[in-house]
Amino acid sequence: MAEFTWSQLDDRAVKMAKTLSADAVEHAGHGHPGSAVSLAPIAYTLYQHFMKHDPADPKWPGRDRFILSGGHASLTQYVQLYYAGYLTLDDIKYFRGGADTRTPGHPEYGLTPGLEITTGPLGQGVASAVGFAYGQRYQRGLLDPDAPAGESPFDHNIWVICGEGDVEEGVSGEASSLAGNQKLGNLTVIFDANHIQIEGETQIAFAEDVLKRYEAYGWYTDEVSFIQPDGSYKEDVEALAAALHKAEQVTDRPKFIKVDTLIAWPTPGKTNDPSSHGALLGAEAIAGLKKILGFDPNKTFEVDEEALAHARKVAERGKAAHEAWNVKYEAWRKANPDKAALYDRIKAGKLPEGFDKAIDDLEATYKVGSEVATRAASGKVLNAIAPVMPELWGGSADLGGANLTDIDGATSFAPEEYATTQHPKVSPYGRQLHFGVREFAMGAITNGILLDSDTRPFGGTFFQFADYERGAVRLAALMKIPNLYVWTHDSVGLGQDGPTHQPVEHLAAYRAIPQLEVVRPADEYETAEAYRYFFEKDNTLPTAMVLSRQVLPVLPETAEKAREGVKHGAYVLEDVEGTPDVILMGTGSEVQVALAAAKTLAEEGIKARVVSVPSMEWFEDQSPEYRESVLPSDVYARVSVEAGLAQPWYKYLGTFGKAVSVEQFGLQGEGLQNLKDLGITPEHVVESAKESIAAVKAVIK
């Protein structure tokens, strides 16, 4: 442990961070200055004295990860990135400056060098940080499990700064409970307790003892107060550093360090004032702040060049740490050529050689005419590819036996003392995840796994409960990271659990999220091909596999056409000679309904083309020529059939199309009967097809 030293130049750098933050918000005309001003010494201490990072290589695998969970205080991080050389002063001046800024109001993944995640709404930064720690531990276990603690090139720490809003949000508690259970010793959260939020002092809504809560979760806790016993205020970085050094010695638990601060300190008239949270400090207050800190009140974005040069030395320390890591990394590669080859493959995002064969061999066991729920088909695919994809790991929010997300024979990811009768095989490096009933945390944690590691996680729940996960799904889509959601029990066909468990609006709601790909396969073949394409495709967008509880027939049409068709998102499953009279479009369990309707229509002399649409998003990615070949624009009579809201289908139905859909909540009773009672039947599709054809004829002669 290096001795902690703090000089006048460090003190001056912190003061400059405060003035730069205040100026940046004032210049932008909007923002959140208060926390950025008072957090400056905490963030500076982390970046300069504790974190391992190299500004010359922001994606260096050996770096520590920093997560600002309270993203509204983004200048806290931006100024430190400027000090280290990731950003320029112009970037600070252009805070919230427009579409081309590298310093937006909230941190955005992929936009700012040195930034690890889009934390988005409060709470998800803390929750995703738990996922970062999961990812680090599993990847270490995959590549270097026997190295002494702290000695592997795959060891690193995760540092978080959060505030009251973060620990008020339930998702942070969900994930923090799991972090304690997992004994994630590489995770440290610094809790900025300034007791202020937008509506004022937090005690009106939040008066609990947070340290006791985190202690109950199984975390190591400590407290540092900048508010002195006599009421004075001292930014006691020595006490903070001592607390952090002490916490570093704790390796068997995550760490939660509370720091009592005053928001916006020492801004005259704004210190400890709720207005400083989300409003401009104002010219008068900023001038007063600069006078107190020794800066010229008439200058903006004033730089103390000597203090900046001192702060920039962090790059030299980062370079040295990187070089030392390189030696360790090369020694590991030499000693572990097979694992090095695995690392090279997963880091490059390449699939193993046996991937296609594993799916091909599985498909060779399918029997046309048999009946298999697509949730069961999904479980078979995951288990077929798991032996050749050690980077694949995941689980469910307490629904593994229903989602069929268990990996056969897998060891569970948990400390050994938490083995159970049901899960006797456990290890800190296990690949079977157990999230408990925590859907939102599951989504945030799997996001963090993807951002920290090169592994491929998945998480499962009932489609209805995906509502609880939605906030994390949205961030995955925003960040364009390939999270995999296994969502089963996908419709009113669920049955006896009643309408509370029957998703109706969910397909429409999730298709409405940009950059999320929703896949609803019709049978075993479509399910296997959906997984094949998800892992093979070039883009890295998150994907939801929406799967049935009820059994579905394995279709002869998909046996022939799914391999080529599914990856196009929609394809002609059954066709007619010449121009169709009507096009029937369906997904999932309703594809069989469309096929049955087409047969009835054919018997009546009506030519119906059946189009399976496993993924609207994949279909929209195809060329205009391909889309026209599937849904020719001169065929106006169309019918969609899907056990959910019709809303997403109108772009394909056009003026004359008819939707066979579910426009109400589900029903009590047996699932297949529910589908019939709600009109998801071949007879209804036939009737709708005739109505659509008649509507076309009435207008187009």
ZAKOL-409257 format. One record per residue (C-alpha): residue in three letters; x, y, z. Coordinates in pm, whole numbers, plus 50000, padded with zeros to 5 digits. Layout:
<sepas>
alaXYZ...
</sepas>
This chain:
<sepas>
met500005000050000ala501525033049888glu501675060650146phe498985086750093thr500405121450032trp498485153449970ser500105185749863gln499075221549808leu498925213749439asp496345186549507asp494375211549710arg494555237049428ala493475210849174val490385202949380lys489545239849406met489915243349030ala487615213448979lys484955231849177thr485215263848974leu485315245648642ser482175226348736ala480365257948838asp481435276248523ala480455247448296val476885246148427glu476555283948419his477895285248064ala475495257747950gly472575275448114his471355243948284gly472655214248480his473375201348828pro476275220548982gly475925214049354ser477035177949378ala479835182749124val481245210949338ser481145191849667leu482215158349519ala485405172549368pro487755161449649ile486285126349659ala486535120849284tyr490015136049272thr491215113449551leu489935082749367tyr491355091749025gln494705103649156his495425080049445phe493375048149420met492165039749071lys494335021148823his493765036548478asp495725047048172pro494505077747978ala496555066347678asp494435034747656pro490915040147796lys489945004047719trp493004987847878pro491644954948019gly493634958248340arg492104991648439asp489834997248734arg486265007248649phe484635038948781ile480875043648780leu479165076348865ser475735063648964gly474345098649012gly474845107548647his473345142248686ala476645151648858ser478525142048540leu480975170948571thr482365152748874gln483785127348631tyr484355149748330val486705172848518gln488765143348641leu488895129948285tyr490125164148174tyr492785164048445ala493985129648337gly494035138647967tyr491035119247836leu489215152047765thr490165187947682leu489205221047837asp487045227247532asp485095196047624ile484385211047967lys483365243947806tyr481055224947570phe479235207347853arg475655200147741gly476675218047422gly474735198647160ala474605166646960asp478365166346902thr479435172347262arg481605146647438thr480305159547772pro476525155047774gly474365162548076his474445126148184pro477275101948102glu476665082747779tyr478515050347705gly480585050647387leu480655088447365thr483205099547623pro486655083347652gly487265069147997leu483575063848066glu482305028648134ile478495030048130thr475345050048071thr474035050148427gly470815067648331pro468105070148598leu469255068248957gly469985034549114gln471085016348800gly474715027148837val474985009449171ala473084979249040ser475134976748721ala478344980348921val477394947949094gly477264932848745phe480724946748671ala481984927948976tyr480164896348864gly481754899048520gln485244904248653arg484994874148880tyr483574850548621gln486094860548354arg488934855748600gly487554821248679leu487364813348311leu490914824348232asp493064824748545pro491264807848835asp494294796249031ala496194829149057pro496534843449408ala494044871049488gly495074903649329glu497824887749120ser495934879048804pro495944902348502phe492184897948516asp491884913048864his490604948448890asn488434969449117ile485104986549064trp484625020749222val481265038049254ile480095071949373cys476395073849452gly473985096149640glu470715094349830gly468615090649518asp470595059949418val470035041649744glu466395052349757glu465705035049426gly464784998749484val467014984449213ser470134994149407gly468864974949708glu468014944449497ala471504943349349ser473284952849672ser471624923549846leu473024900649578ala476464916949603gly476574909149973asn475474873549911gln478184869649646lys480884885049872leu482134907549591gly485314920449748asn486394940649443leu483444964849467thr483604997449663val480725022249679ile481235057249816phe477925071349933asp477785109349915ala475365117350196asn474535154050147his470905149750262ile469605170649971gln467475162149672ile465225181749439glu462345185549682gly464635196249963glu466065178850268thr465855141250232gln464505133750580ile460955141050463ala461115108150270phe464355091050368ala465495088950727glu466755053150764asp470235042750872val471735033450536leu474925019450688lys472934994850898arg471014984550588tyr474214977550399glu475684959650696ala472594937450691tyr473214930650323gly476614916750421trp478754946550318tyr481714961450501thr480734996750605asp482515027750728glu481805064950760val483805096550705ser482305130350785phe483465162950632ile481095179450878gln483155183351193pro481835178151550asp481905215751610gly479775222151298ser482645234151084tyr483395218350749lys486635202350638glu487155182450322asp489155156750510val490765137450226glu493255121850467ala490395105950661leu488755095250336ala491985079650210ala492495061750542ala488985047350523leu489555035950165his492915020250248lys491305002050538ala488504990050311glu491064977350059gln492224951850314val488714936850317thr488534911650033asp485604889850132arg482824915950116pro481804945849906lys482534979250072phe480165008350138ile481755040650262lys479445068650367val480855104050335asp478855131750499thr479085163050283leu477395196350225ile476185201349873ala477875229749680trp480355237349960pro481735264349995thr479505284249755pro478095314849939gly474325312949975lys474145279549797thr475945255950034asn473495230350172asp470745246749966pro468425224149762ser468445248749473ser472075240149402his471105204449312gly469555211548974ala469715248748904leu472365274348815leu474355287749106gly474185322648954ala476875347848874glu476965362849224ala477345329449399ile480005317549154ala481975349749200gly481855344049575leu482955308049533lys485935318749323lys486995344949577ile486915319149856leu488945294649648gly491515319949530phe490355323449170asp489585355348978pro485815361348997asn485965379648663lys487395349848473thr485605318848352phe487205284748304glu490375297448467val493095270848472asp495755268348740glu498415254948505glu500725243248782ala497935223748954leu496835209248620ala500385197748541his500495181148881ala497175163248819arg498345152448474lys501055131448635val498345105448691ala498945095948328glu502555087048407arg501445065248695gly498855049448470lys501455042048205ala503705025548464ala500805004648597his499924994448243glu503514984048168ala503664963348487trp500374947148389asn501754939248043val504574919148199lys502114899648411tyr499774894948114glu502484881947880ala503684857748147trp500114845148182arg499784840647804lys503004821047786ala501994798448073asn498404793647949pro498324791147568asp494904774347556lys493294799947781ala495044827747589ala493454814647271leu490074814347445tyr490614850147562asp491584861647214arg488424845947074ile485944859847323lys487584894147325ala487204895246947gly483574884346979lys484134853346770leu482144821346805pro483814787746869glu484304763946579gly481724739646712phe478904764846745asp477064757846420lys477524720446456ala476024721146804ile472844736846669asp472834714946358asp473144683646572leu470304695646793glu468054702446494ala468764667246368thr466834654446671tyr463674674546595lys460574655946480val458054673346258gly454584669746406ser455774666646764glu454684692947013val457254713647205ala456904746547392thr459344772347261arg460574777847618ala461644741247612ala463174745747269ser465124775447406gly466444755147697lys467654728247459val469524753747247leu471224769447548asn472334735247664ala473484725247316ile475794755147278ala476934757647642pro479604730247611val481344748747327met480744784047466pro482284786147814glu481744823847799leu477964817847804trp476444819748151gly473204830748305gly470094821948493ser466724834248601ala464894855948852asp463814825549057leu462144809148757gly464874786648623gly462674755748619ala459924774548434asn462064795448200leu464254764848139thr467384785948171asp469344760548377ile472564747748222asp472774710148272gly475374700448530ala476544736248576thr478014748748901ser476154777849054phe477814811849088ala477974816649464pro480304813349762glu480654777149867glu478894781950201tyr475684790650019ala475174756449862thr471624743349894thr469914709949865gln468624720549524his471964735249414pro474734715949590lys477424724749333val478534760549394ser481674780449327pro482634817149306tyr483364809348939gly480164790148862arg478214797348543gln474654792248666leu473234824848802his470484827849062phe469014862949093gly466124855549326val462944875149262arg464814905749137glu464024911948770phe465264947948756ala468534939348928met468974909848693gly468754933048393ala471164958248544ile473614931348654thr473704914648313asn474294949148161gly477264953348395ile478614918848309leu478644927947941leu480354961248005asp483064947648232ser483874914148073asp484034896347738thr481484870247847arg477914865347724pro475244865347997phe471524858547973gly468654863448214gly465194848348225thr461774856548364phe458114855048264phe457294879947988gln454774896848218phe457514903548475ala459754919148212asp457924951148307tyr459994951248625glu463174948048419arg462274974048159gly464465002448287ala467594981248247val466444968247908arg466085003847784leu469645012247890ala470974980847720ala469294992447400leu470615027747442met474155014447491lys473814988547211ile475094959747421pro474054923847336asn472064914347643leu469984883047596tyr466544881247755val464754847947783trp461124857847839thr458684828947861his454944824547923asp454354849247645ser450574853447607val447044847047728gly447874810947640leu449514809747984gly446114801748129gln445244794348488asp447424820248664gly444974845948539pro445154880248376thr447804894148612his450274869548461gln449144871548098pro451134896347887val448964914847637glu450554948747571his454134936847617leu455054928347258ala453934962747148ala455694979547439tyr459034962247385arg458944966347008ala458585003547081ile462065005147238pro464585016146973gln467554992846923leu465914963747104glu465304933146890val462244912646981val462034876746855arg458964854446888pro459684820846724ala456964797346604asp458474763646698glu461664744246768tyr463274752046433glu462604789246452thr463854790146811ala467144773546723glu467674795946423ala466834826946627tyr469604818146872arg471994810146588tyr471434843946428phe471544863046758phe475064850746825glu476234852746464lys474944886946360asp477314916046336asn475404941546541thr475464940446919leu471894950047001pro470074934347293thr467594907447198ala464514893247366met463494857447299val459744857147367leu458674821247422ser455574800647482arg454604780847789gln452154759347593val453374732947348leu453424741746978pro453614718446680val456964714746505leu456064726146155pro457214709545833glu457424744045672thr459944756945927ala461984725045902glu462554734145539lys462774771845553ala463704784645901arg467484781945856glu467444808145583gly464234825945676val464484834646044lys467544856946010his465564878645767gly462994885746038ala460074875945813tyr459834850445538val457314832645320leu456404800945503glu453694788745265asp452994803344922val450604800244631glu450934800944256gly450714835544108thr449694866144306pro448154859244648asp444634871144720val445644878145081ile448744876845300leu448464861545648met451184872445892gly451834856846230thr454374851646505gly455024825546769ser452124803446867glu449884820546610val451844809346303gln450084775646323val446764794546329ala447684813146011leu448664780545839ala445384764145934ala443444794345809ala445344793745478lys444324757345429thr440644765845483leu440884795445247ala442514773544982glu439614749345004glu437334778844923gly439484789644628ile441184818744804lys444954820544765ala446634829545094arg450354834645142val451524827645498val454394848645629ser456134840445955val457424871946125pro459684860846410ser461284895546437met459974928246299glu463294944646381trp465284919446180phe462834923045893glu463214960845893asp466974956145854gln466504938545520ser466774954945180pro463684971245028glu463814944544759tyr463644916245010arg460824932445205glu458884937144883ser459404900644790val457814889745118leu455074916045143pro454434927644786ser452974962444786asp450314953644528val448694928244761tyr446464950344975ala444474923445154arg446374913745467val445724898545807ser447954897946114val447424872446387glu449144875946723ala447954871047081gly448704906747183leu447874942447092ala447614948946717gln449444982346740pro452814971246593trp451134955146290tyr449464985146130lys452624994645939tyr452254961545754leu448454959645740gly447934991745546thr444525006545474phe442644974345412gly444314950045650lys442634933645947ala444224924746281val443364893546475ser444654903846815val443934907047186glu442804941847284gln441914935247647phe443494919747954gly443574881947967leu441074857748115gln440834832748395gly440854796748285glu442754772348069gly445164788147824leu444074772547496gln440474780647578asn441474816347651leu442974819147305lys439744806347150asp437544828747365leu439604858947259gly439354850646891ile442824837146822thr441464810046594pro441754799146230glu438064807046185his438574843146292val441564846246061val439534832545769glu436724857045843ser439184885945866ala440864875845540lys437544876745359glu436724910645512ser440074924445400ile439634911045047ala436134925945033ala437394959645154val440014960144879lys437484950944611ala435084977844726val437665004744657ile440024990544394lys438154978744087
</sepas>
